[in-house]
């Protein structure tokens, strides 16, 4: 049985559906991410799991119990917001203890729980520090500790690292993953940051227009996106129009400026057949420069430290090809597209 089961959920606010017939199954203990652009419905879906919004239809169940009629304060969930939402007039200890005080725990038991959570989020010894004396990363840890101390079955995270600068965000991504592995509860993360979703999550659901486009592991989403929409959102991708000529153990395609190519038939998306017009897709890091290949000319280059990023113009193609790697000779170049790295997607 799925631990978090979302079945045919719909939600609108008087206009087009914001969440459109979404079904998801999240097992216990998984770090799951909802990824998509602003307005795709991911935050509305998270708020329905929390109980802050009610589905127009469909069901949301946690650990086998349907939650649709259960108010937010009685659901086995807790939420961490982008704004942290910690109480400025309380110190770190009292912020974390706030939810526990409603349980009327003995003082020793309450203190032990808070001290354990302070250690979990690496804030030992800072219980007496005022909220306005904390850094951004420390505030985020306090918000996490306050949400986790009540031991929810599911922790919901709404763009929790969005207010942090890039370096601190990368550090907190590692912290967040380590905390989830340590305590072992189910995390559901909402983010528009693809790198954050791929680095943190066991599985990712890519959303667009209120629908789920694909649910898969980060590696599968990156290497085998199911559509152009997913490929476009997960990193940069080069696309070439092609027509399928034969399919056996290998697939032969006419790829226009790339010529006639043979690639593994397994690289074609399910349902593609002979005669179909398709898109061949390849990541910039899989495109290379060589002594021979498709002739082109470098239009732009950007130095990125351990590698450089190039845009190469090919004859007969209006859109430049993105190439990521080491610098080639200047001027005219030859570009190669390894067939085993090409994938075929429906148009």
TIMITOR-736220 format. One line per 10 residues: number of its first residue (from 0); for each residue x, y, z of N, C-alpha, C. Coordinates in steps of 0.05 Angstrom, whole numbers, plus 5000, padded with zeros to 4 digits. Layout:
N
NUM> X,Y,Z,X,Y,Z,X,Y,Z | ...
***
This chain:
347
0> 5017,4976,5000,5000,5000,5000,5018,5025,5000 | 5010,5044,4984,5024,5070,4983,5021,5084,5010 | 5042,5097,5019,5041,5112,5044,5026,5138,5040 | 5033,5153,5019,5018,5176,5011,5006,5170,4984 | 4979,5168,4983,4965,5161,4959,4947,5184,4950 | 4954,5196,4927,4938,5218,4915,4924,5206,4891 | 4898,5206,4891,4883,5192,4870,4863,5211,4856 | 4869,5216,4830,4851,5232,4812,4842,5258,4825 | 4862,5273,4836,4856,5298,4850,4854,5321,4830 | 4833,5337,4833,4828,5361,4817,4824,5385,4835
10> 4833,5408,4826,4828,5433,4841,4828,5456,4822 | 4808,5473,4824,4807,5498,4809,4798,5520,4828 | 4803,5545,4820,4794,5568,4836,4775,5585,4819 | 4755,5572,4807,4736,5586,4791,4744,5589,4762 | 4767,5579,4754,4776,5581,4726,4786,5554,4717 | 4806,5553,4700,4818,5528,4691,4829,5513,4715 | 4831,5487,4712,4841,5470,4733,4870,5477,4740 | 4876,5481,4765,4903,5486,4775,4917,5460,4779 | 4903,5440,4790,4912,5412,4792,4892,5395,4776 | 4902,5381,4757,4885,5368,4737,4889,5337,4737
20> 4871,5323,4751,4870,5294,4752,4897,5282,4759 | 4908,5291,4781,4935,5282,4790,4932,5257,4807 | 4948,5237,4801,4950,5213,4818,4980,5207,4823 | 4986,5202,4848,5014,5197,4856,5014,5176,4879 | 5035,5160,4880,5039,5141,4902,5067,5145,4912 | 5069,5153,4938,5095,5158,4950,5099,5138,4973 | 5119,5121,4972,5123,5101,4994,5134,5114,5019 | 5131,5100,5041,5141,5109,5067,5172,5114,5065 | 5181,5136,5076,5209,5141,5078,5222,5153,5054 | 5207,5159,5033,5218,5169,5008,5221,5199,5010
30> 5242,5209,4997,5245,5238,4993,5235,5243,4965 | 5211,5256,4963,5197,5259,4938,5195,5289,4931 | 5199,5296,4906,5199,5324,4898,5177,5329,4877 | 5164,5351,4880,5146,5362,4859,5160,5385,4846 | 5166,5382,4821,5183,5401,4806,5168,5412,4783 | 5170,5439,4780,5157,5451,4757,5158,5481,4758 | 5151,5495,4736,5152,5524,4736,5131,5536,4754 | 5133,5562,4759,5112,5576,4774,5085,5573,4760 | 5064,5568,4777,5037,5565,4766,5030,5538,4756 | 5048,5518,4760,5043,5491,4749,5024,5475,4767
40> 5019,5484,4791,5001,5470,4810,5015,5455,4832 | 5041,5456,4833,5055,5440,4853,5050,5450,4882 | 5049,5476,4886,5044,5486,4913,5016,5481,4922 | 4997,5484,4903,4969,5478,4909,4966,5449,4917 | 4980,5431,4903,4979,5402,4910,4990,5398,4938 | 5012,5411,4945,5024,5409,4971,5005,5419,4993 | 4992,5441,4987,4973,5452,5007,4949,5434,5011 | 4941,5419,4990,4919,5400,4993,4928,5376,5011 | 4953,5368,5008,4964,5347,5025,4963,5356,5054 | 4971,5382,5058,4971,5393,5085,4944,5399,5097
50> 4923,5401,5079,4896,5407,5088,4889,5437,5087 | 4907,5453,5076,4901,5482,5074,4883,5488,5050 | 4881,5469,5031,4862,5471,5009,4848,5444,5007 | 4823,5444,4997,4807,5420,4994,4804,5412,4965 | 4809,5387,4958,4805,5379,4930,4776,5382,4921 | 4773,5390,4896,4746,5391,4884,4736,5362,4880 | 4754,5344,4874,4748,5316,4871,4773,5300,4875 | 4770,5273,4879,4793,5256,4884,4798,5254,4913 | 4818,5237,4920,4824,5232,4948,4854,5234,4954 | 4859,5242,4979,4887,5242,4989,4887,5225,5014
60> 4903,5204,5014,4904,5186,5038,4933,5184,5048 | 4936,5184,5074,4962,5181,5087,4961,5156,5105 | 4979,5138,5100,4981,5113,5116,4954,5099,5117 | 4940,5098,5094,4915,5084,5092,4890,5099,5101 | 4893,5123,5111,4870,5138,5120,4865,5162,5102 | 4840,5164,5091,4833,5186,5074,4832,5212,5090 | 4846,5233,5079,4849,5258,5094,4831,5280,5086 | 4814,5276,5065,4799,5299,5053,4784,5315,5074 | 4772,5302,5094,4755,5316,5114,4770,5322,5140 | 4796,5315,5141,4812,5319,5165,4824,5347,5165
70> 4819,5364,5185,4831,5391,5186,4861,5390,5188 | 4875,5412,5180,4904,5412,5179,4917,5405,5206 | 4906,5415,5228,4918,5411,5254,4916,5382,5264 | 4899,5366,5251,4896,5338,5259,4909,5319,5239 | 4922,5329,5219,4935,5312,5199,4963,5305,5209 | 4974,5282,5202,5001,5274,5210,5022,5286,5192 | 5020,5312,5188,5038,5327,5170,5047,5352,5184 | 5069,5363,5175,5078,5389,5183,5092,5402,5159 | 5093,5429,5159,5103,5442,5135,5125,5462,5143 | 5145,5464,5125,5166,5484,5127,5163,5502,5103
80> 5162,5528,5109,5157,5548,5088,5184,5562,5080 | 5183,5574,5056,5206,5589,5046,5213,5612,5065 | 5193,5625,5077,5197,5648,5094,5206,5640,5123 | 5210,5615,5128,5218,5604,5154,5195,5605,5174 | 5182,5629,5177,5159,5633,5195,5166,5625,5223 | 5191,5631,5233,5197,5627,5261,5189,5652,5276 | 5183,5648,5302,5173,5670,5318,5195,5689,5327 | 5195,5714,5319,5217,5732,5325,5221,5738,5355 | 5199,5736,5371,5201,5742,5399,5209,5719,5416 | 5213,5695,5404,5222,5672,5419,5250,5664,5412
90> 5264,5652,5431,5291,5643,5425,5289,5616,5411 | 5313,5604,5404,5313,5580,5388,5299,5557,5403 | 5305,5554,5428,5292,5532,5444,5262,5534,5443 | 5252,5558,5449,5223,5562,5451,5209,5560,5424 | 5223,5568,5403,5212,5564,5376,5207,5535,5370 | 5227,5519,5377,5225,5490,5371,5204,5477,5390 | 5203,5487,5415,5185,5475,5435,5156,5484,5432 | 5151,5503,5415,5124,5515,5413,5102,5495,5409 | 5106,5478,5389,5085,5458,5384,5083,5436,5405 | 5106,5430,5418,5106,5409,5439,5091,5418,5464
100> 5091,5444,5470,5078,5454,5494,5048,5448,5494 | 5036,5446,5470,5008,5440,5469,5002,5411,5477 | 5023,5394,5477,5019,5366,5484,5020,5362,5514 | 5027,5383,5529,5028,5382,5558,5048,5361,5568 | 5071,5360,5555,5091,5340,5563,5105,5349,5589 | 5115,5330,5605,5131,5338,5628,5156,5354,5619 | 5165,5372,5636,5187,5390,5628,5212,5375,5619 | 5218,5353,5633,5242,5338,5626,5239,5325,5599 | 5216,5314,5593,5211,5301,5567,5212,5322,5545 | 5200,5345,5550,5200,5367,5530,5229,5376,5524
110> 5244,5380,5545,5272,5389,5541,5288,5368,5526 | 5284,5343,5533,5299,5322,5520,5293,5321,5490 | 5268,5324,5482,5260,5324,5454,5272,5348,5440 | 5272,5371,5452,5283,5395,5439,5313,5393,5436 | 5326,5383,5457,5355,5380,5455,5363,5360,5434 | 5348,5338,5432,5353,5318,5411,5350,5331,5383 | 5329,5347,5380,5325,5359,5354,5346,5380,5348 | 5355,5395,5368,5377,5414,5364,5402,5400,5354 | 5408,5376,5365,5431,5361,5356,5426,5351,5327 | 5402,5343,5321,5396,5332,5294,5401,5353,5273
120> 5394,5379,5278,5398,5400,5258,5423,5416,5263 | 5441,5405,5280,5467,5417,5285,5465,5446,5296 | 5448,5449,5316,5446,5475,5330,5452,5471,5360 | 5468,5451,5367,5474,5447,5396,5485,5472,5408 | 5475,5478,5433,5485,5501,5447,5474,5527,5440 | 5455,5528,5420,5444,5553,5411,5415,5556,5419 | 5406,5540,5438,5378,5541,5447,5370,5568,5458 | 5388,5582,5471,5382,5608,5483,5385,5632,5465 | 5394,5627,5440,5399,5649,5422,5373,5661,5411 | 5372,5687,5409,5348,5701,5399,5345,5697,5369
130> 5320,5697,5359,5315,5693,5331,5330,5713,5313 | 5331,5738,5322,5344,5758,5305,5374,5757,5306 | 5385,5738,5321,5414,5735,5321,5423,5711,5304 | 5405,5700,5289,5410,5676,5273,5416,5683,5244 | 5434,5668,5231,5438,5671,5203,5415,5658,5187 | 5415,5662,5161,5394,5650,5145,5394,5619,5147 | 5417,5607,5146,5419,5578,5148,5410,5568,5175 | 5416,5583,5197,5407,5575,5223,5377,5578,5226 | 5366,5599,5215,5337,5602,5216,5323,5579,5202 | 5334,5570,5179,5322,5548,5165,5324,5523,5181
140> 5346,5519,5196,5348,5495,5213,5328,5496,5236 | 5323,5520,5247,5303,5522,5268,5275,5515,5257 | 5269,5525,5233,5243,5519,5221,5240,5489,5217 | 5262,5476,5208,5261,5447,5204,5257,5433,5231 | 5272,5441,5251,5270,5428,5277,5242,5431,5289 | 5231,5455,5286,5204,5459,5297,5183,5441,5283 | 5187,5437,5257,5168,5420,5242,5172,5391,5249 | 5197,5382,5254,5203,5354,5258,5199,5345,5287 | 5199,5363,5306,5199,5355,5334,5172,5342,5342 | 5151,5348,5327,5125,5335,5332,5123,5308,5319
150> 5144,5299,5306,5146,5273,5293,5123,5268,5274 | 5120,5285,5253,5099,5280,5233,5106,5256,5216 | 5085,5244,5204,5090,5222,5186,5101,5232,5159 | 5093,5257,5152,5103,5268,5127,5111,5297,5133 | 5135,5305,5124,5144,5332,5125,5141,5345,5097 | 5126,5367,5096,5121,5381,5071,5139,5406,5070 | 5153,5409,5048,5172,5431,5045,5166,5448,5021 | 5158,5473,5026,5149,5491,5004,5172,5510,4998 | 5187,5504,4977,5211,5520,4969,5227,5528,4993 | 5236,5509,5010,5248,5516,5036,5275,5530,5035
160> 5289,5528,5012,5315,5540,5010,5316,5564,4991 | 5292,5572,4982,5291,5593,4962,5302,5620,4971 | 5302,5626,4997,5310,5652,5007,5340,5653,5013 | 5354,5631,5009,5383,5630,5015,5400,5636,4990 | 5424,5646,4995,5442,5650,4972,5452,5624,4962 | 5464,5624,4938,5471,5599,4924,5489,5581,4940 | 5510,5592,4952,5529,5575,4967,5515,5563,4991 | 5500,5579,5006,5487,5569,5030,5465,5549,5023 | 5452,5554,5000,5431,5535,4991,5443,5508,4985 | 5467,5508,4973,5480,5482,4967,5488,5467,4993
170> 5497,5482,5013,5504,5470,5039,5479,5459,5052 | 5457,5474,5051,5432,5465,5064,5419,5442,5049 | 5424,5439,5023,5414,5416,5009,5427,5391,5020 | 5453,5391,5025,5466,5369,5037,5455,5363,5065 | 5451,5385,5081,5441,5382,5108,5413,5369,5107 | 5396,5379,5089,5369,5370,5088,5368,5340,5081 | 5384,5332,5062,5384,5304,5054,5395,5286,5077 | 5415,5296,5091,5426,5281,5113,5406,5278,5136 | 5391,5299,5141,5370,5298,5162,5349,5278,5155 | 5340,5278,5130,5319,5260,5121,5328,5231,5124
180> 5353,5226,5116,5363,5198,5118,5365,5190,5148 | 5373,5209,5165,5376,5202,5193,5350,5195,5207 | 5329,5211,5202,5304,5207,5216,5285,5188,5201 | 5289,5186,5174,5274,5166,5159,5245,5171,5153 | 5235,5195,5158,5207,5200,5151,5204,5209,5122 | 5180,5209,5113,5174,5217,5085,5176,5247,5082 | 5191,5256,5063,5193,5285,5056,5180,5289,5029 | 5164,5310,5026,5153,5318,5000,5161,5348,4996 | 5177,5352,4976,5189,5378,4970,5176,5390,4946 | 5170,5416,4947,5161,5431,4924,5184,5450,4917
190> 5192,5450,4891,5213,5468,4882,5211,5473,4852 | 5221,5496,4844,5224,5501,4815,5253,5498,4806 | 5270,5492,4826,5299,5490,4821,5305,5461,4813 | 5312,5456,4788,5317,5429,4779,5341,5416,4793 | 5362,5431,4797,5385,5420,4811,5379,5411,4839 | 5362,5427,4852,5354,5420,4880,5338,5394,4880 | 5319,5392,4861,5303,5368,4860,5320,5343,4854 | 5338,5346,4835,5354,5323,4826,5374,5314,4848 | 5385,5333,4863,5405,5327,4882,5393,5316,4908 | 5369,5324,4915,5357,5317,4941,5340,5291,4940
200> 5327,5287,4918,5303,5269,4918,5310,5240,4909 | 5294,5222,4920,5294,5194,4910,5279,5192,4883 | 5256,5206,4882,5241,5208,4857,5230,5236,4854 | 5224,5243,4829,5214,5270,4823,5190,5268,4805 | 5169,5284,4810,5147,5287,4792,5149,5314,4779 | 5151,5314,4752,5152,5339,4737,5124,5348,4730 | 5117,5372,4737,5089,5382,4733,5090,5405,4713 | 5068,5407,4697,5064,5430,4679,5034,5432,4674 | 5023,5456,4677,4995,5461,4671,4977,5444,4689 | 4985,5439,4713,4968,5424,4732,4969,5394,4729
210> 4985,5384,4709,4987,5355,4704,5015,5345,4711 | 5016,5319,4716,5041,5305,4720,5051,5296,4692 | 5075,5305,4684,5086,5297,4659,5102,5271,4661 | 5117,5268,4683,5133,5244,4686,5141,5241,4716 | 5141,5217,4726,5151,5211,4752,5173,5191,4749 | 5197,5197,4759,5220,5179,4756,5242,5187,4775 | 5263,5170,4776,5286,5177,4791,5300,5201,4777 | 5317,5216,4792,5331,5238,4779,5348,5230,4755 | 5361,5207,4757,5378,5198,4734,5361,5192,4710 | 5338,5179,4714,5320,5172,4691,5309,5198,4679
220> 5301,5217,4695,5290,5242,4684,5311,5256,4667 | 5336,5255,4677,5357,5269,4662,5365,5255,4637 | 5368,5228,4639,5379,5213,4617,5357,5203,4598 | 5332,5198,4608,5311,5188,4592,5285,5204,4596 | 5285,5230,4591,5259,5244,4593,5239,5233,4574 | 5213,5233,4582,5192,5221,4566,5181,5239,4545 | 5187,5265,4547,5176,5284,4527,5195,5308,4525 | 5190,5325,4505,5206,5349,4502,5202,5368,4525 | 5177,5369,4536,5172,5387,4558,5189,5380,4582 | 5192,5354,4588,5208,5346,4611,5238,5351,4604
230> 5246,5344,4580,5274,5348,4573,5282,5377,4574 | 5264,5395,4565,5269,5424,4566,5272,5434,4594 | 5256,5423,4613,5256,5433,4640,5280,5422,4656 | 5288,5397,4650,5310,5385,4665,5336,5390,4649 | 5349,5412,4654,5374,5418,4641,5370,5427,4612 | 5393,5430,4598,5393,5439,4571,5394,5415,4552 | 5381,5417,4529,5380,5394,4511,5380,5405,4482 | 5394,5391,4465,5393,5397,4436,5372,5378,4423 | 5356,5390,4404,5336,5374,4391,5340,5376,4360 | 5335,5353,4347,5337,5352,4318,5312,5336,4308
240> 5299,5347,4288,5277,5333,4276,5287,5310,4259 | 5273,5288,4260,5282,5264,4246,5258,5247,4239 | 5262,5228,4220,5241,5210,4212,5252,5181,4215 | 5236,5164,4227,5244,5136,4231,5241,5120,4205 | 5263,5107,4197,5262,5091,4172,5261,5061,4178 | 5274,5052,4198,5274,5023,4205,5276,5020,4235 | 5264,4999,4246,5268,4992,4274,5273,4962,4276 | 5296,4955,4287,5302,4927,4294,5316,4928,4320 | 5340,4915,4322,5356,4919,4346,5367,4947,4347 | 5371,4959,4324,5377,4987,4322,5355,5001,4307
250> 5354,5027,4310,5335,5044,4295,5350,5061,4276 | 5342,5061,4250,5354,5079,4230,5336,5103,4226 | 5348,5127,4228,5332,5151,4226,5345,5170,4206 | 5329,5186,4192,5339,5207,4175,5337,5233,4192 | 5361,5243,4200,5361,5266,4219,5370,5292,4205 | 5364,5295,4180,5369,5320,4167,5398,5328,4166 | 5406,5350,4180,5433,5359,4179,5453,5339,4191 | 5443,5321,4208,5460,5300,4219,5463,5276,4201 | 5447,5274,4180,5448,5252,4161,5432,5228,4171 | 5439,5205,4159,5426,5180,4166,5441,5168,4190
260> 5427,5162,4211,5439,5152,4236,5427,5126,4245 | 5443,5109,4258,5433,5085,4271,5438,5088,4301 | 5417,5084,4317,5419,5086,4346,5405,5062,4358 | 5411,5055,4383,5398,5033,4396,5367,5037,4396 | 5353,5016,4388,5324,5018,4387,5312,5024,4415 | 5326,5015,4436,5318,5020,4463,5318,5050,4470 | 5332,5066,4454,5333,5095,4459,5308,5110,4449 | 5291,5096,4435,5266,5108,4426,5245,5106,4447 | 5230,5128,4451,5208,5128,4470,5187,5107,4462 | 5173,5095,4482,5153,5075,4476,5132,5086,4457
270> 5123,5069,4438,5102,5076,4419,5112,5088,4393 | 5138,5094,4391,5148,5105,4365,5151,5082,4346 | 5142,5087,4321,5143,5066,4300,5154,5076,4274 | 5159,5058,4255,5170,5065,4229,5152,5086,4216 | 5164,5106,4204,5150,5128,4190,5144,5151,4208 | 5147,5149,4234,5140,5171,4252,5160,5193,4250 | 5150,5217,4252,5167,5241,4255,5173,5244,4285 | 5199,5246,4292,5206,5247,4320,5226,5269,4325 | 5233,5273,4350,5255,5291,4358,5278,5274,4369 | 5301,5278,4358,5325,5266,4369,5336,5286,4390
280> 5343,5277,4413,5352,5295,4435,5379,5285,4445 | 5396,5304,4452,5422,5298,4463,5431,5321,4481 | 5443,5314,4504,5453,5334,4523,5479,5346,4513 | 5484,5372,4520,5508,5386,4511,5534,5372,4518 | 5534,5358,4542,5559,5345,4550,5565,5320,4535 | 5545,5310,4520,5549,5286,4503,5557,5293,4474 | 5554,5318,4467,5563,5327,4441,5593,5334,4443 | 5609,5327,4423,5637,5331,4424,5649,5343,4399 | 5674,5352,4402,5689,5362,4379,5709,5340,4370 | 5713,5337,4344,5731,5317,4334,5743,5326,4308
290> 5762,5310,4297,5775,5317,4272,5756,5315,4248 | 5735,5299,4251,5715,5297,4229,5688,5295,4242 | 5667,5302,4227,5640,5302,4237,5624,5322,4222 | 5604,5334,4235,5587,5354,4222,5602,5381,4224 | 5607,5393,4202,5622,5419,4202,5606,5441,4214 | 5618,5458,4230,5604,5481,4241,5624,5503,4249 | 5613,5523,4261,5629,5546,4270,5620,5555,4297 | 5639,5560,4315,5632,5569,4342,5621,5598,4341 | 5597,5601,4352,5584,5627,4353,5590,5641,4379 | 5589,5627,4402,5595,5638,4428,5608,5617,4445
300> 5624,5627,4464,5637,5608,4483,5636,5622,4511 | 5632,5606,4531,5631,5616,4559,5649,5598,4576 | 5668,5610,4590,5686,5595,4607,5673,5591,4634 | 5671,5565,4643,5658,5559,4668,5676,5544,4687 | 5702,5548,4685,5721,5536,4703,5730,5509,4693 | 5719,5487,4703,5728,5461,4696,5719,5453,4667 | 5702,5469,4656,5693,5464,4628,5685,5490,4616 | 5679,5490,4590,5668,5513,4576,5642,5505,4562 | 5626,5525,4556,5600,5520,4543,5600,5536,4517 | 5594,5521,4495,5595,5533,4469,5568,5531,4455
310> 5563,5551,4437,5541,5549,4418,5554,5548,4390 | 5547,5527,4376,5559,5522,4349,5538,5523,4328 | 5543,5539,4307,5524,5541,4285,5531,5520,4264 | 5510,5505,4256,5512,5485,4235,5498,5494,4210 | 5509,5489,4186,5496,5496,4161,5468,5483,4159 | 5449,5499,4151,5422,5489,4147,5405,5487,4173 | 5416,5498,4195,5402,5497,4220,5402,5525,4233 | 5379,5536,4239,5377,5563,4250,5385,5564,4279 | 5379,5544,4294,5385,5544,4323,5413,5532,4328 | 5430,5546,4343,5457,5535,4348,5455,5510,4366
320> 5476,5494,4364,5479,5470,4380,5495,5476,4405 | 5485,5468,4428,5500,5472,4453,5519,5449,4457 | 5544,5456,4464,5565,5436,4469,5579,5444,4495 | 5582,5425,4513,5595,5430,4539,5619,5412,4541 | 5643,5424,4544,5667,5408,4546,5692,5426,4546 | 5714,5415,4536,5739,5430,4534,5740,5446,4508 | 5756,5467,4509,5757,5485,4486,5769,5471,4461 | 5757,5474,4438,5768,5464,4413,5785,5485,4400 | 5797,5479,4377,5811,5500,4362,5790,5522,4354 | 5799,5547,4352,5781,5568,4345,5772,5566,4316
330> 5750,5580,4311,5740,5581,4283,5724,5557,4276 | 5729,5545,4252,5714,5522,4242,5720,5498,4258 | 5699,5482,4264,5701,5458,4280,5685,5436,4268 | 5689,5411,4278,5672,5389,4270,5659,5378,4296 | 5633,5374,4294,5618,5365,4318,5608,5337,4314 | 5610,5320,4335,5601,5293,4333,5579,5288,4354 | 5561,5270,4346,5537,5264,4362,5536,5234,4366 | 5548,5223,4388,5549,5194,4392,5521,5182,4390 | 5516,5163,4373,5488,5152,4370,5477,5140,4395 | 5495,5128,4412,5485,5115,4436,5475,5136,4457
340> 5482,5162,4452,5472,5183,4471,5448,5197,4460 | 5440,5191,4436,5416,5204,4424,5391,5188,4434 | 5370,5203,4441,5345,5190,4448,5323,5201,4430 | 5304,5184,4423,5281,5192,4406,5256,5198,4422 | 5245,5221,4418,5221,5230,4433,5199,5236,4413 | 5174,5232,4422,5152,5241,4405,5152,5271,4401 | 5142,5279,4378,5141,5308,4372,5119,5321,4389
***
